[in-house]
Amino acid sequence: MIIFIDDRPIRVISQKKAKALTTTEFDRLIDAQLEAVRPETLKGHILIVNVIAPTITRLFAILKSEELPDFQSITIVSENKDFTEEQIKNQYKVIKAGGGIVRNNEGKILLMFRNKKWDLPKGKLEKEETSEIGALREVEEECNVKISLGEKVCTTYHTYTQKNEFILKKTKWFSMKLIDDSKMKPQTEEGIEKLEWMNQKEVHLAMIKSYSSIRYVIGKYFDLKD
């Protein structure tokens, strides 16, 4: 599981997967059995081990209330990964969304420019809508193209605040194939300024001016295609 808070990643991994890590990958190691998580310790890339339920409660209370300008990423090692993930989700109201990575016959990827960043089409699911149907609908609405659905790429989570409520948006991402872009145009009422087809090199250059969460999705997509 990976969550993006202010576009900074928080990963939850199992103890088995943690065996492949080295402490040199991190700026600080916090052993939750030996010390409490404190705002002043959340700087750079952080590894937290031996987490228990109160550790997660305290960590996310800090993440919700503090600005933490020097925090870059957190990796949480959990003995019970599923329990920890559910505990994190319970800190928020979960909203489901779907999005897509569209490829045309030339092998180019469709990116959109919105809020001064390169992004991928995505949006909230409607009531009783599946992730697959919602992802197709959102891509077609935002880009005015016809597409077909491919395999699931990954799931991301990111947080935001709306009307003093803490939201966790769960987005399922799918690969998609273009059918028709003859009427393609950006959905300007959603703040989309332009749409562009890009080859792999151009996509990687565009990611410099994008979000960490979108870079993560693009990375997962190209890993599947390689």
C-alpha positions as CSV (number, residue, x, y, z in Angstrom):
1,M,0.0,0.0,0.0
2,I,1.2,3.5,-0.9
3,I,-0.5,6.7,0.3
4,F,0.4,10.2,-0.9
5,I,0.1,13.0,1.7
6,D,0.8,16.4,0.2
7,D,2.2,14.3,-2.7
8,R,4.8,12.6,-0.4
9,P,4.7,8.8,-0.2
10,I,4.0,6.7,2.8
11,R,4.5,3.0,2.2
12,V,3.4,0.1,4.4
13,I,5.4,-3.1,3.9
14,S,5.6,-6.5,5.5
15,Q,8.6,-7.6,7.6
16,K,9.4,-10.1,4.9
17,K,9.7,-7.4,2.3
18,A,11.7,-5.2,4.8
19,K,14.5,-7.7,4.7
20,A,15.6,-6.3,1.3
21,L,16.0,-2.8,2.8
22,T,19.1,-1.2,4.1
23,T,19.2,1.6,6.6
24,T,21.5,3.6,4.3
25,E,18.4,4.2,2.2
26,F,16.9,6.4,4.9
27,D,17.8,9.5,6.8
28,R,16.3,8.3,10.1
29,L,15.3,5.0,11.6
30,I,12.6,5.1,14.3
31,D,12.1,2.0,16.4
32,A,8.6,2.5,17.8
33,Q,9.4,0.2,20.7
34,L,12.1,2.5,21.9
35,E,10.8,6.0,21.0
36,A,7.6,7.8,20.2
37,V,7.0,9.4,16.8
38,R,7.4,13.2,17.1
39,P,7.0,16.0,14.6
40,E,10.7,17.1,14.9
41,T,11.9,13.6,13.9
42,L,9.9,13.5,10.7
43,K,12.5,14.8,8.4
44,G,13.8,13.4,5.1
45,H,13.2,9.7,4.3
46,I,12.1,7.8,7.4
47,L,11.9,4.1,8.2
48,I,9.6,3.1,11.1
49,V,9.9,-0.4,12.5
50,N,8.1,-2.3,15.3
51,V,4.9,-0.4,14.8
52,I,1.8,-1.1,16.9
53,A,-1.7,0.5,16.7
54,P,-0.9,3.5,18.9
55,T,2.1,4.3,16.7
56,I,-0.1,4.6,13.6
57,T,-2.7,6.7,15.5
58,R,0.0,9.1,16.7
59,L,1.8,9.3,13.3
60,F,-1.4,10.2,11.4
61,A,-2.5,12.7,14.0
62,I,0.8,14.4,13.4
63,L,0.5,14.2,9.6
64,K,-3.0,15.8,9.8
65,S,-2.1,18.6,12.1
66,E,1.6,19.6,11.3
67,E,3.0,21.1,8.1
68,L,6.3,19.1,8.3
69,P,8.2,20.9,5.5
70,D,11.2,18.6,5.7
71,F,9.4,15.3,5.5
72,Q,9.9,13.5,2.2
73,S,8.8,9.9,2.7
74,I,7.9,7.3,5.3
75,T,8.2,3.5,5.1
76,I,6.3,1.6,7.8
77,V,7.3,-2.0,8.5
78,S,4.4,-3.9,10.0
79,E,4.2,-7.4,11.4
80,N,0.5,-7.4,10.4
81,K,0.4,-5.4,7.1
82,D,-3.3,-5.8,6.5
83,F,-4.3,-4.7,10.0
84,T,-2.0,-1.6,9.7
85,E,-3.5,-0.7,6.3
86,E,-7.0,-0.9,7.6
87,Q,-6.1,1.2,10.6
88,I,-4.8,3.9,8.3
89,K,-7.9,3.8,6.1
90,N,-10.1,4.2,9.3
91,Q,-8.4,7.5,9.9
92,Y,-10.2,9.0,6.9
93,K,-13.4,9.0,4.9
94,V,-12.6,6.8,1.8
95,I,-13.7,8.0,-1.6
96,K,-13.3,5.7,-4.6
97,A,-12.1,6.9,-8.0
98,G,-10.8,5.5,-11.3
99,G,-8.3,6.6,-13.9
100,G,-6.5,5.5,-17.0
101,I,-3.3,5.4,-19.0
102,V,-4.4,5.6,-22.7
103,R,-2.1,4.3,-25.5
104,N,-2.8,5.0,-29.2
105,N,-1.8,2.9,-32.2
106,E,1.6,4.7,-32.3
107,G,2.4,3.6,-28.8
108,K,2.0,7.2,-27.4
109,I,0.5,8.0,-24.0
110,L,-2.2,10.6,-23.5
111,L,-1.3,13.2,-20.8
112,M,-3.3,16.3,-19.7
113,F,-2.0,19.6,-18.5
114,R,-4.0,20.9,-15.4
115,N,-3.1,23.2,-12.5
116,K,0.4,23.8,-14.1
117,K,1.2,20.0,-13.9
118,W,1.1,17.1,-16.3
119,D,-1.5,14.7,-15.1
120,L,-3.6,11.6,-16.1
121,P,-7.4,11.5,-16.5
122,K,-9.2,10.3,-13.5
123,G,-12.2,11.0,-11.3
124,K,-14.6,10.0,-8.5
125,L,-16.9,7.0,-9.1
126,E,-20.6,7.6,-9.3
127,K,-23.0,5.7,-7.0
128,E,-23.0,1.9,-7.6
129,E,-20.4,2.4,-10.4
130,T,-17.5,-0.1,-10.7
131,S,-13.9,1.1,-10.9
132,E,-13.7,-0.2,-14.4
133,I,-16.8,1.6,-15.7
134,G,-16.0,4.8,-13.7
135,A,-12.4,4.9,-15.1
136,L,-13.7,4.6,-18.7
137,R,-16.3,7.2,-18.1
138,E,-13.9,9.7,-16.5
139,V,-11.3,9.4,-19.3
140,E,-13.9,9.7,-22.0
141,E,-15.5,12.8,-20.3
142,E,-12.2,14.6,-19.6
143,C,-10.6,13.9,-23.0
144,N,-13.6,13.3,-25.3
145,V,-12.1,10.2,-26.7
146,K,-13.4,6.6,-27.3
147,I,-11.3,3.9,-25.5
148,S,-11.3,0.3,-24.5
149,L,-10.4,-1.1,-21.1
150,G,-7.2,-3.1,-20.5
151,E,-5.6,-4.6,-17.4
152,K,-5.4,-3.0,-14.0
153,V,-2.1,-1.2,-13.4
154,C,-2.1,-0.3,-9.7
155,T,-4.1,1.4,-6.9
156,T,-3.0,4.7,-5.3
157,Y,-4.3,6.5,-2.2
158,H,-3.9,10.3,-1.6
159,T,-5.3,12.5,1.1
160,Y,-6.9,15.9,1.2
161,T,-9.2,18.0,3.4
162,Q,-12.7,19.0,2.3
163,K,-15.1,21.0,4.5
164,N,-12.9,20.1,7.6
165,E,-13.2,16.4,6.8
166,F,-10.1,14.3,6.1
167,I,-10.5,12.4,2.8
168,L,-8.6,9.4,1.5
169,K,-9.1,9.0,-2.2
170,K,-8.6,5.4,-3.5
171,T,-7.9,5.4,-7.2
172,K,-7.7,2.3,-9.3
173,W,-5.7,2.8,-12.5
174,F,-6.2,0.8,-15.7
175,S,-4.3,0.6,-19.0
176,M,-6.6,1.6,-21.9
177,K,-6.4,1.5,-25.7
178,L,-7.5,4.3,-28.0
179,I,-10.4,3.6,-30.3
180,D,-11.1,7.2,-31.6
181,D,-9.6,10.6,-30.8
182,S,-11.0,12.5,-33.8
183,K,-13.0,14.7,-31.5
184,M,-10.5,14.9,-28.7
185,K,-10.6,18.1,-26.6
186,P,-9.9,18.9,-23.0
187,Q,-12.8,19.3,-20.5
188,T,-12.0,22.9,-19.7
189,E,-14.7,23.1,-16.9
190,E,-12.5,20.6,-15.0
191,G,-9.5,22.9,-15.4
192,I,-7.8,20.9,-18.1
193,E,-5.8,23.3,-20.4
194,K,-4.5,20.9,-23.0
195,L,-4.1,17.2,-24.0
196,E,-1.0,15.8,-25.7
197,W,0.1,12.4,-27.0
198,M,3.6,11.7,-25.9
199,N,6.2,8.9,-26.6
200,Q,7.9,7.2,-23.7
201,K,10.8,9.7,-23.7
202,E,8.5,12.7,-23.8
203,V,6.4,11.2,-20.9
204,H,9.5,10.8,-18.7
205,L,10.4,14.4,-19.4
206,A,6.9,15.6,-18.6
207,M,7.1,13.7,-15.3
208,I,9.6,16.3,-14.1
209,K,6.6,18.7,-14.0
210,S,4.1,16.3,-12.5
211,Y,3.1,14.7,-9.1
212,S,4.8,12.0,-7.2
213,S,1.6,9.9,-7.3
214,I,1.4,10.2,-11.1
215,R,5.1,9.4,-11.5
216,Y,4.4,6.3,-9.5
217,V,1.5,5.2,-11.7
218,I,3.5,5.8,-14.9
219,G,6.4,3.8,-13.5
220,K,4.1,0.9,-12.7
221,Y,2.5,1.1,-16.2
222,F,5.9,0.9,-18.0
223,D,7.0,-1.9,-15.7
224,L,4.0,-3.9,-17.0
225,K,4.8,-3.1,-20.6
226,D,8.5,-3.9,-20.5
